[in-house]
Amino acid sequence: MNRELRKAKNLSDKHLMLFLLMNEWLKAKQRDRSVEEYLLKAGYKEIAVYGVSYVGQRFCDELQGSRSIKIRYCIDQKGSGSYKGYDIRPLTGKNEDVDAVIVTPIFYFEEIKSQIEKVVTAEVISIEEIIYGLVG
């Protein structure tokens, strides 16, 4: 497979994974299941969110206003700014202790997880585990 074709296939696979994730998330919401409920059951009260693109933004929106789960900060490759009041910082920045880091770029989860584990002691989980755990 030539390089451009492989690149297009990877992009297609990535978007399919995201579509399926968002479909499962909607199904969970239609069954009155919430991300907050999952995180509480797992014992996570203070979290960081890795990735502030579409899925990361929806994840932050889902937890905004929660009295039980606190997003302490977001981590993103672009590394600075804020999203709806959540501080965005690079992975190499000052990262306070949290119970878990939720990774939203699911296609690159394993690579990202290994990078995070070098600088953060918290548990690193994929949003995919959370969403599929809600409907499973």
Secondary structure as UniProt FT lines:
FT   HELIX           3..30
FT   TURN            31..32
FT   HELIX           35..42
FT   STRAND          46..50
FT   HELIX           54..63
FT   TURN            64..65
FT   STRAND          70..75
FT   TURN            77..78
FT   STRAND          82..83
FT   TURN            84..85
FT   STRAND          86..89
FT   TURN            91..92
FT   STRAND          100..103
FT   HELIX           106..108
FT   HELIX           109..117
FT   TURN            118..119
FT   STRAND          123..126
FT   HELIX           127..135
//
